């Protein structure tokens, strides 16, 4: 089973402690118009 999660909380950098110092990530949820999910074709 796969999970897609949308969150409004800014996540830390890969070290798990620090945050992006350049303000490149938003602290607000993204504006999503639509999401399309389709099965993978050709997998066994």
mmCIF entry with sequence, helices, sheets and N, C-alpha, C, O atoms, coordinates in Angstrom:
data_MODEL
# 
_entry.id   MODEL 
# 
_entity.id                         1 
_entity.type                       polymer 
_entity.pdbx_number_of_molecules   1 
# 
_entity_poly.entity_id                      1 
_entity_poly.type                           'polypeptide(L)' 
_entity_poly.nstd_linkage                   no 
_entity_poly.nstd_monomer                   no 
_entity_poly.pdbx_seq_one_letter_code       
;(UNK)(UNK)(UNK)(UNK)(UNK)(UNK)(UNK)(UNK)(UNK)(UNK)(UNK)(UNK)(UNK)(UNK)(UNK)(UNK)
(UNK)(UNK)(UNK)(UNK)(UNK)(UNK)(UNK)(UNK)(UNK)(UNK)(UNK)(UNK)(UNK)(UNK)(UNK)(UNK)
(UNK)(UNK)(UNK)(UNK)(UNK)(UNK)(UNK)(UNK)(UNK)(UNK)(UNK)(UNK)
;
_entity_poly.pdbx_seq_one_letter_code_can   XXXXXXXXXXXXXXXXXXXXXXXXXXXXXXXXXXXXXXXXXXXX 
_entity_poly.pdbx_strand_id                 A 
# 
loop_
_entity_poly_seq.entity_id 
_entity_poly_seq.num 
_entity_poly_seq.mon_id 
_entity_poly_seq.hetero 
1 1  UNK n 
1 2  UNK n 
1 3  UNK n 
1 4  UNK n 
1 5  UNK n 
1 6  UNK n 
1 7  UNK n 
1 8  UNK n 
1 9  UNK n 
1 10 UNK n 
1 11 UNK n 
1 12 UNK n 
1 13 UNK n 
1 14 UNK n 
1 15 UNK n 
1 16 UNK n 
1 17 UNK n 
1 18 UNK n 
1 19 UNK n 
1 20 UNK n 
1 21 UNK n 
1 22 UNK n 
1 23 UNK n 
1 24 UNK n 
1 25 UNK n 
1 26 UNK n 
1 27 UNK n 
1 28 UNK n 
1 29 UNK n 
1 30 UNK n 
1 31 UNK n 
1 32 UNK n 
1 33 UNK n 
1 34 UNK n 
1 35 UNK n 
1 36 UNK n 
1 37 UNK n 
1 38 UNK n 
1 39 UNK n 
1 40 UNK n 
1 41 UNK n 
1 42 UNK n 
1 43 UNK n 
1 44 UNK n 
# 
_struct_asym.id          A 
_struct_asym.entity_id   1 
# 
loop_
_atom_site.group_PDB 
_atom_site.id 
_atom_site.type_symbol 
_atom_site.label_atom_id 
_atom_site.label_alt_id 
_atom_site.label_comp_id 
_atom_site.label_asym_id 
_atom_site.label_entity_id 
_atom_site.label_seq_id 
_atom_site.pdbx_PDB_ins_code 
_atom_site.Cartn_x 
_atom_site.Cartn_y 
_atom_site.Cartn_z 
_atom_site.occupancy 
_atom_site.B_iso_or_equiv 
_atom_site.pdbx_formal_charge 
_atom_site.auth_seq_id 
_atom_site.auth_comp_id 
_atom_site.auth_asym_id 
_atom_site.auth_atom_id 
_atom_site.pdbx_PDB_model_num 
ATOM 1   N N  . UNK A 1 1  ? 0.842  -1.174 0.000   1.00 0.00 ? 1  UNK A N  1 
ATOM 2   C CA . UNK A 1 1  ? 0.000  0.000  0.000   1.00 0.00 ? 1  UNK A CA 1 
ATOM 3   C C  . UNK A 1 1  ? 0.894  1.248  0.000   1.00 0.00 ? 1  UNK A C  1 
ATOM 4   O O  . UNK A 1 1  ? 1.890  1.297  0.722   1.00 0.00 ? 1  UNK A O  1 
ATOM 5   N N  . UNK A 1 2  ? 0.541  2.245  -0.802  1.00 0.00 ? 2  UNK A N  1 
ATOM 6   C CA . UNK A 1 2  ? 1.283  3.495  -0.881  1.00 0.00 ? 2  UNK A CA 1 
ATOM 7   C C  . UNK A 1 2  ? 0.473  4.610  -0.232  1.00 0.00 ? 2  UNK A C  1 
ATOM 8   O O  . UNK A 1 2  ? -0.754 4.536  -0.157  1.00 0.00 ? 2  UNK A O  1 
ATOM 9   N N  . UNK A 1 3  ? 1.161  5.630  0.229   1.00 0.00 ? 3  UNK A N  1 
ATOM 10  C CA . UNK A 1 3  ? 0.505  6.751  0.895   1.00 0.00 ? 3  UNK A CA 1 
ATOM 11  C C  . UNK A 1 3  ? 1.000  8.058  0.291   1.00 0.00 ? 3  UNK A C  1 
ATOM 12  O O  . UNK A 1 3  ? 2.199  8.233  0.072   1.00 0.00 ? 3  UNK A O  1 
ATOM 13  N N  . UNK A 1 4  ? 0.082  8.966  0.025   1.00 0.00 ? 4  UNK A N  1 
ATOM 14  C CA . UNK A 1 4  ? 0.419  10.321 -0.392  1.00 0.00 ? 4  UNK A CA 1 
ATOM 15  C C  . UNK A 1 4  ? -0.085 11.238 0.705   1.00 0.00 ? 4  UNK A C  1 
ATOM 16  O O  . UNK A 1 4  ? -1.259 11.192 1.070   1.00 0.00 ? 4  UNK A O  1 
ATOM 17  N N  . UNK A 1 5  ? 0.799  12.071 1.229   1.00 0.00 ? 5  UNK A N  1 
ATOM 18  C CA . UNK A 1 5  ? 0.414  12.959 2.325   1.00 0.00 ? 5  UNK A CA 1 
ATOM 19  C C  . UNK A 1 5  ? 0.731  14.399 1.953   1.00 0.00 ? 5  UNK A C  1 
ATOM 20  O O  . UNK A 1 5  ? 1.837  14.702 1.506   1.00 0.00 ? 5  UNK A O  1 
ATOM 21  N N  . UNK A 1 6  ? -0.231 15.278 2.136   1.00 0.00 ? 6  UNK A N  1 
ATOM 22  C CA . UNK A 1 6  ? -0.037 16.705 1.955   1.00 0.00 ? 6  UNK A CA 1 
ATOM 23  C C  . UNK A 1 6  ? -0.062 17.331 3.336   1.00 0.00 ? 6  UNK A C  1 
ATOM 24  O O  . UNK A 1 6  ? -0.970 17.062 4.122   1.00 0.00 ? 6  UNK A O  1 
ATOM 25  N N  . UNK A 1 7  ? 0.907  18.150 3.636   1.00 0.00 ? 7  UNK A N  1 
ATOM 26  C CA . UNK A 1 7  ? 0.992  18.737 4.959   1.00 0.00 ? 7  UNK A CA 1 
ATOM 27  C C  . UNK A 1 7  ? 1.308  20.220 4.856   1.00 0.00 ? 7  UNK A C  1 
ATOM 28  O O  . UNK A 1 7  ? 1.918  20.665 3.883   1.00 0.00 ? 7  UNK A O  1 
ATOM 29  N N  . UNK A 1 8  ? 0.899  20.976 5.849   1.00 0.00 ? 8  UNK A N  1 
ATOM 30  C CA . UNK A 1 8  ? 1.168  22.411 5.833   1.00 0.00 ? 8  UNK A CA 1 
ATOM 31  C C  . UNK A 1 8  ? 2.332  22.778 6.749   1.00 0.00 ? 8  UNK A C  1 
ATOM 32  O O  . UNK A 1 8  ? 2.751  23.935 6.778   1.00 0.00 ? 8  UNK A O  1 
ATOM 33  N N  . UNK A 1 9  ? 2.849  21.827 7.482   1.00 0.00 ? 9  UNK A N  1 
ATOM 34  C CA . UNK A 1 9  ? 3.958  22.101 8.384   1.00 0.00 ? 9  UNK A CA 1 
ATOM 35  C C  . UNK A 1 9  ? 5.277  21.969 7.625   1.00 0.00 ? 9  UNK A C  1 
ATOM 36  O O  . UNK A 1 9  ? 5.492  20.990 6.911   1.00 0.00 ? 9  UNK A O  1 
ATOM 37  N N  . UNK A 1 10 ? 6.156  22.958 7.782   1.00 0.00 ? 10 UNK A N  1 
ATOM 38  C CA . UNK A 1 10 ? 7.461  22.879 7.130   1.00 0.00 ? 10 UNK A CA 1 
ATOM 39  C C  . UNK A 1 10 ? 8.257  21.742 7.755   1.00 0.00 ? 10 UNK A C  1 
ATOM 40  O O  . UNK A 1 10 ? 8.393  21.663 8.976   1.00 0.00 ? 10 UNK A O  1 
ATOM 41  N N  . UNK A 1 11 ? 8.774  20.875 6.918   1.00 0.00 ? 11 UNK A N  1 
ATOM 42  C CA . UNK A 1 11 ? 9.553  19.750 7.395   1.00 0.00 ? 11 UNK A CA 1 
ATOM 43  C C  . UNK A 1 11 ? 11.016 20.145 7.513   1.00 0.00 ? 11 UNK A C  1 
ATOM 44  O O  . UNK A 1 11 ? 11.482 21.006 6.767   1.00 0.00 ? 11 UNK A O  1 
ATOM 45  N N  . UNK A 1 12 ? 11.745 19.535 8.431   1.00 0.00 ? 12 UNK A N  1 
ATOM 46  C CA . UNK A 1 12 ? 13.168 19.882 8.585   1.00 0.00 ? 12 UNK A CA 1 
ATOM 47  C C  . UNK A 1 12 ? 14.001 19.346 7.432   1.00 0.00 ? 12 UNK A C  1 
ATOM 48  O O  . UNK A 1 12 ? 13.540 18.530 6.634   1.00 0.00 ? 12 UNK A O  1 
ATOM 49  N N  . UNK A 1 13 ? 15.236 19.825 7.363   1.00 0.00 ? 13 UNK A N  1 
ATOM 50  C CA . UNK A 1 13 ? 16.192 19.312 6.384   1.00 0.00 ? 13 UNK A CA 1 
ATOM 51  C C  . UNK A 1 13 ? 16.463 17.843 6.652   1.00 0.00 ? 13 UNK A C  1 
ATOM 52  O O  . UNK A 1 13 ? 15.954 17.274 7.618   1.00 0.00 ? 13 UNK A O  1 
ATOM 53  N N  . UNK A 1 14 ? 17.270 17.231 5.792   1.00 0.00 ? 14 UNK A N  1 
ATOM 54  C CA . UNK A 1 14 ? 17.529 15.792 5.913   1.00 0.00 ? 14 UNK A CA 1 
ATOM 55  C C  . UNK A 1 14 ? 18.183 15.399 7.226   1.00 0.00 ? 14 UNK A C  1 
ATOM 56  O O  . UNK A 1 14 ? 18.101 14.237 7.625   1.00 0.00 ? 14 UNK A O  1 
ATOM 57  N N  . UNK A 1 15 ? 18.829 16.337 7.909   1.00 0.00 ? 15 UNK A N  1 
ATOM 58  C CA . UNK A 1 15 ? 19.441 15.990 9.197   1.00 0.00 ? 15 UNK A CA 1 
ATOM 59  C C  . UNK A 1 15 ? 18.401 15.867 10.306  1.00 0.00 ? 15 UNK A C  1 
ATOM 60  O O  . UNK A 1 15 ? 18.715 15.397 11.399  1.00 0.00 ? 15 UNK A O  1 
ATOM 61  N N  . UNK A 1 16 ? 17.171 16.284 10.035  1.00 0.00 ? 16 UNK A N  1 
ATOM 62  C CA . UNK A 1 16 ? 16.078 16.147 11.007  1.00 0.00 ? 16 UNK A CA 1 
ATOM 63  C C  . UNK A 1 16 ? 16.041 17.223 12.072  1.00 0.00 ? 16 UNK A C  1 
ATOM 64  O O  . UNK A 1 16 ? 15.170 17.182 12.942  1.00 0.00 ? 16 UNK A O  1 
ATOM 65  N N  . UNK A 1 17 ? 16.951 18.187 12.039  1.00 0.00 ? 17 UNK A N  1 
ATOM 66  C CA . UNK A 1 17 ? 17.010 19.211 13.084  1.00 0.00 ? 17 UNK A CA 1 
ATOM 67  C C  . UNK A 1 17 ? 16.899 20.629 12.548  1.00 0.00 ? 17 UNK A C  1 
ATOM 68  O O  . UNK A 1 17 ? 16.221 21.464 13.146  1.00 0.00 ? 17 UNK A O  1 
ATOM 69  N N  . UNK A 1 18 ? 17.556 20.912 11.431  1.00 0.00 ? 18 UNK A N  1 
ATOM 70  C CA . UNK A 1 18 ? 17.597 22.279 10.912  1.00 0.00 ? 18 UNK A CA 1 
ATOM 71  C C  . UNK A 1 18 ? 16.524 22.497 9.846   1.00 0.00 ? 18 UNK A C  1 
ATOM 72  O O  . UNK A 1 18 ? 15.970 21.550 9.288   1.00 0.00 ? 18 UNK A O  1 
ATOM 73  N N  . UNK A 1 19 ? 16.248 23.780 9.581   1.00 0.00 ? 19 UNK A N  1 
ATOM 74  C CA . UNK A 1 19 ? 15.253 24.143 8.568   1.00 0.00 ? 19 UNK A CA 1 
ATOM 75  C C  . UNK A 1 19 ? 15.930 24.974 7.486   1.00 0.00 ? 19 UNK A C  1 
ATOM 76  O O  . UNK A 1 19 ? 16.991 25.555 7.715   1.00 0.00 ? 19 UNK A O  1 
ATOM 77  N N  . UNK A 1 20 ? 15.324 25.029 6.328   1.00 0.00 ? 20 UNK A N  1 
ATOM 78  C CA . UNK A 1 20 ? 15.878 25.761 5.191   1.00 0.00 ? 20 UNK A CA 1 
ATOM 79  C C  . UNK A 1 20 ? 16.067 27.220 5.563   1.00 0.00 ? 20 UNK A C  1 
ATOM 80  O O  . UNK A 1 20 ? 15.109 27.904 5.924   1.00 0.00 ? 20 UNK A O  1 
ATOM 81  N N  . UNK A 1 21 ? 17.299 27.697 5.477   1.00 0.00 ? 21 UNK A N  1 
ATOM 82  C CA . UNK A 1 21 ? 17.622 29.064 5.897   1.00 0.00 ? 21 UNK A CA 1 
ATOM 83  C C  . UNK A 1 21 ? 17.298 30.110 4.833   1.00 0.00 ? 21 UNK A C  1 
ATOM 84  O O  . UNK A 1 21 ? 17.377 31.307 5.110   1.00 0.00 ? 21 UNK A O  1 
ATOM 85  N N  . UNK A 1 22 ? 16.939 29.688 3.632   1.00 0.00 ? 22 UNK A N  1 
ATOM 86  C CA . UNK A 1 22 ? 16.693 30.626 2.536   1.00 0.00 ? 22 UNK A CA 1 
ATOM 87  C C  . UNK A 1 22 ? 15.208 30.885 2.292   1.00 0.00 ? 22 UNK A C  1 
ATOM 88  O O  . UNK A 1 22 ? 14.858 31.588 1.344   1.00 0.00 ? 22 UNK A O  1 
ATOM 89  N N  . UNK A 1 23 ? 14.338 30.339 3.119   1.00 0.00 ? 23 UNK A N  1 
ATOM 90  C CA . UNK A 1 23 ? 12.904 30.576 2.977   1.00 0.00 ? 23 UNK A CA 1 
ATOM 91  C C  . UNK A 1 23 ? 12.313 30.003 1.704   1.00 0.00 ? 23 UNK A C  1 
ATOM 92  O O  . UNK A 1 23 ? 11.360 30.558 1.157   1.00 0.00 ? 23 UNK A O  1 
ATOM 93  N N  . UNK A 1 24 ? 12.867 28.901 1.229   1.00 0.00 ? 24 UNK A N  1 
ATOM 94  C CA . UNK A 1 24 ? 12.384 28.316 -0.018  1.00 0.00 ? 24 UNK A CA 1 
ATOM 95  C C  . UNK A 1 24 ? 11.180 27.410 0.165   1.00 0.00 ? 24 UNK A C  1 
ATOM 96  O O  . UNK A 1 24 ? 10.536 27.042 -0.817  1.00 0.00 ? 24 UNK A O  1 
ATOM 97  N N  . UNK A 1 25 ? 10.869 27.052 1.372   1.00 0.00 ? 25 UNK A N  1 
ATOM 98  C CA . UNK A 1 25 ? 9.711  26.192 1.619   1.00 0.00 ? 25 UNK A CA 1 
ATOM 99  C C  . UNK A 1 25 ? 8.631  27.005 2.311   1.00 0.00 ? 25 UNK A C  1 
ATOM 100 O O  . UNK A 1 25 ? 8.919  27.832 3.175   1.00 0.00 ? 25 UNK A O  1 
ATOM 101 N N  . UNK A 1 26 ? 7.409  26.766 1.930   1.00 0.00 ? 26 UNK A N  1 
ATOM 102 C CA . UNK A 1 26 ? 6.288  27.490 2.517   1.00 0.00 ? 26 UNK A CA 1 
ATOM 103 C C  . UNK A 1 26 ? 5.823  26.796 3.787   1.00 0.00 ? 26 UNK A C  1 
ATOM 104 O O  . UNK A 1 26 ? 5.897  25.572 3.894   1.00 0.00 ? 26 UNK A O  1 
ATOM 105 N N  . UNK A 1 27 ? 5.345  27.574 4.746   1.00 0.00 ? 27 UNK A N  1 
ATOM 106 C CA . UNK A 1 27 ? 4.770  27.015 5.971   1.00 0.00 ? 27 UNK A CA 1 
ATOM 107 C C  . UNK A 1 27 ? 3.275  26.747 5.795   1.00 0.00 ? 27 UNK A C  1 
ATOM 108 O O  . UNK A 1 27 ? 2.602  26.329 6.737   1.00 0.00 ? 27 UNK A O  1 
ATOM 109 N N  . UNK A 1 28 ? 2.757  26.987 4.588   1.00 0.00 ? 28 UNK A N  1 
ATOM 110 C CA . UNK A 1 28 ? 1.332  26.837 4.321   1.00 0.00 ? 28 UNK A CA 1 
ATOM 111 C C  . UNK A 1 28 ? 1.099  25.690 3.347   1.00 0.00 ? 28 UNK A C  1 
ATOM 112 O O  . UNK A 1 28 ? 1.976  25.339 2.556   1.00 0.00 ? 28 UNK A O  1 
ATOM 113 N N  . UNK A 1 29 ? -0.073 25.123 3.415   1.00 0.00 ? 29 UNK A N  1 
ATOM 114 C CA . UNK A 1 29 ? -0.417 24.008 2.545   1.00 0.00 ? 29 UNK A CA 1 
ATOM 115 C C  . UNK A 1 29 ? -0.398 24.449 1.086   1.00 0.00 ? 29 UNK A C  1 
ATOM 116 O O  . UNK A 1 29 ? -0.715 25.600 0.784   1.00 0.00 ? 29 UNK A O  1 
ATOM 117 N N  . UNK A 1 30 ? -0.032 23.556 0.188   1.00 0.00 ? 30 UNK A N  1 
ATOM 118 C CA . UNK A 1 30 ? -0.031 23.909 -1.231  1.00 0.00 ? 30 UNK A CA 1 
ATOM 119 C C  . UNK A 1 30 ? -1.455 24.075 -1.759  1.00 0.00 ? 30 UNK A C  1 
ATOM 120 O O  . UNK A 1 30 ? -2.397 23.501 -1.214  1.00 0.00 ? 30 UNK A O  1 
ATOM 121 N N  . UNK A 1 31 ? -1.601 24.849 -2.804  1.00 0.00 ? 31 UNK A N  1 
ATOM 122 C CA . UNK A 1 31 ? -2.894 24.975 -3.462  1.00 0.00 ? 31 UNK A CA 1 
ATOM 123 C C  . UNK A 1 31 ? -2.941 23.910 -4.546  1.00 0.00 ? 31 UNK A C  1 
ATOM 124 O O  . UNK A 1 31 ? -2.200 23.974 -5.527  1.00 0.00 ? 31 UNK A O  1 
ATOM 125 N N  . UNK A 1 32 ? -3.809 22.941 -4.363  1.00 0.00 ? 32 UNK A N  1 
ATOM 126 C CA . UNK A 1 32 ? -3.882 21.804 -5.267  1.00 0.00 ? 32 UNK A CA 1 
ATOM 127 C C  . UNK A 1 32 ? -5.208 21.869 -6.004  1.00 0.00 ? 32 UNK A C  1 
ATOM 128 O O  . UNK A 1 32 ? -6.272 21.859 -5.385  1.00 0.00 ? 32 UNK A O  1 
ATOM 129 N N  . UNK A 1 33 ? -5.143 21.937 -7.330  1.00 0.00 ? 33 UNK A N  1 
ATOM 130 C CA . UNK A 1 33 ? -6.361 21.975 -8.133  1.00 0.00 ? 33 UNK A CA 1 
ATOM 131 C C  . UNK A 1 33 ? -6.949 20.582 -8.301  1.00 0.00 ? 33 UNK A C  1 
ATOM 132 O O  . UNK A 1 33 ? -8.159 20.396 -8.172  1.00 0.00 ? 33 UNK A O  1 
ATOM 133 N N  . UNK A 1 34 ? -6.093 19.599 -8.591  1.00 0.00 ? 34 UNK A N  1 
ATOM 134 C CA . UNK A 1 34 ? -6.565 18.228 -8.717  1.00 0.00 ? 34 UNK A CA 1 
ATOM 135 C C  . UNK A 1 34 ? -5.391 17.270 -8.590  1.00 0.00 ? 34 UNK A C  1 
ATOM 136 O O  . UNK A 1 34 ? -4.235 17.651 -8.776  1.00 0.00 ? 34 UNK A O  1 
ATOM 137 N N  . UNK A 1 35 ? -5.706 16.025 -8.271  1.00 0.00 ? 35 UNK A N  1 
ATOM 138 C CA . UNK A 1 35 ? -4.705 14.974 -8.160  1.00 0.00 ? 35 UNK A CA 1 
ATOM 139 C C  . UNK A 1 35 ? -5.230 13.779 -8.952  1.00 0.00 ? 35 UNK A C  1 
ATOM 140 O O  . UNK A 1 35 ? -6.381 13.378 -8.780  1.00 0.00 ? 35 UNK A O  1 
ATOM 141 N N  . UNK A 1 36 ? -4.401 13.216 -9.808  1.00 0.00 ? 36 UNK A N  1 
ATOM 142 C CA . UNK A 1 36 ? -4.782 12.051 -10.579 1.00 0.00 ? 36 UNK A CA 1 
ATOM 143 C C  . UNK A 1 36 ? -3.910 10.880 -10.146 1.00 0.00 ? 36 UNK A C  1 
ATOM 144 O O  . UNK A 1 36 ? -2.685 10.988 -10.113 1.00 0.00 ? 36 UNK A O  1 
ATOM 145 N N  . UNK A 1 37 ? -4.547 9.766  -9.817  1.00 0.00 ? 37 UNK A N  1 
ATOM 146 C CA . UNK A 1 37 ? -3.828 8.558  -9.417  1.00 0.00 ? 37 UNK A CA 1 
ATOM 147 C C  . UNK A 1 37 ? -4.228 7.458  -10.385 1.00 0.00 ? 37 UNK A C  1 
ATOM 148 O O  . UNK A 1 37 ? -5.416 7.230  -10.614 1.00 0.00 ? 37 UNK A O  1 
ATOM 149 N N  . UNK A 1 38 ? -3.249 6.780  -10.951 1.00 0.00 ? 38 UNK A N  1 
ATOM 150 C CA . UNK A 1 38 ? -3.525 5.707  -11.898 1.00 0.00 ? 38 UNK A CA 1 
ATOM 151 C C  . UNK A 1 38 ? -2.644 4.513  -11.568 1.00 0.00 ? 38 UNK A C  1 
ATOM 152 O O  . UNK A 1 38 ? -1.546 4.677  -11.037 1.00 0.00 ? 38 UNK A O  1 
ATOM 153 N N  . UNK A 1 39 ? -3.120 3.314  -11.879 1.00 0.00 ? 39 UNK A N  1 
ATOM 154 C CA . UNK A 1 39 ? -2.304 2.123  -11.621 1.00 0.00 ? 39 UNK A CA 1 
ATOM 155 C C  . UNK A 1 39 ? -1.096 2.073  -12.557 1.00 0.00 ? 39 UNK A C  1 
ATOM 156 O O  . UNK A 1 39 ? -1.130 2.602  -13.668 1.00 0.00 ? 39 UNK A O  1 
ATOM 157 N N  . UNK A 1 40 ? -0.037 1.430  -12.088 1.00 0.00 ? 40 UNK A N  1 
ATOM 158 C CA . UNK A 1 40 ? 1.149  1.235  -12.894 1.00 0.00 ? 40 UNK A CA 1 
ATOM 159 C C  . UNK A 1 40 ? 0.865  0.095  -13.868 1.00 0.00 ? 40 UNK A C  1 
ATOM 160 O O  . UNK A 1 40 ? 0.423  -0.979 -13.460 1.00 0.00 ? 40 UNK A O  1 
ATOM 161 N N  . UNK A 1 41 ? 1.114  0.326  -15.135 1.00 0.00 ? 41 UNK A N  1 
ATOM 162 C CA . UNK A 1 41 ? 0.856  -0.684 -16.168 1.00 0.00 ? 41 UNK A CA 1 
ATOM 163 C C  . UNK A 1 41 ? 2.138  -1.431 -16.453 1.00 0.00 ? 41 UNK A C  1 
ATOM 164 O O  . UNK A 1 41 ? 3.202  -0.826 -16.579 1.00 0.00 ? 41 UNK A O  1 
ATOM 165 N N  . UNK A 1 42 ? 2.041  -2.760 -16.557 1.00 0.00 ? 42 UNK A N  1 
ATOM 166 C CA . UNK A 1 42 ? 3.193  -3.562 -16.937 1.00 0.00 ? 42 UNK A CA 1 
ATOM 167 C C  . UNK A 1 42 ? 3.992  -4.114 -15.779 1.00 0.00 ? 42 UNK A C  1 
ATOM 168 O O  . UNK A 1 42 ? 5.021  -4.752 -16.000 1.00 0.00 ? 42 UNK A O  1 
ATOM 169 N N  . UNK A 1 43 ? 3.558  -3.893 -14.558 1.00 0.00 ? 43 UNK A N  1 
ATOM 170 C CA . UNK A 1 43 ? 4.261  -4.496 -13.411 1.00 0.00 ? 43 UNK A CA 1 
ATOM 171 C C  . UNK A 1 43 ? 3.675  -5.856 -13.121 1.00 0.00 ? 43 UNK A C  1 
ATOM 172 O O  . UNK A 1 43 ? 2.472  -6.070 -13.273 1.00 0.00 ? 43 UNK A O  1 
ATOM 173 N N  . UNK A 1 44 ? 4.522  -6.771 -12.705 1.00 0.00 ? 44 UNK A N  1 
ATOM 174 C CA . UNK A 1 44 ? 4.017  -8.099 -12.360 1.00 0.00 ? 44 UNK A CA 1 
ATOM 175 C C  . UNK A 1 44 ? 4.139  -8.357 -10.889 1.00 0.00 ? 44 UNK A C  1 
ATOM 176 O O  . UNK A 1 44 ? 3.762  -9.429 -10.416 1.00 0.00 ? 44 UNK A O  1 
# 
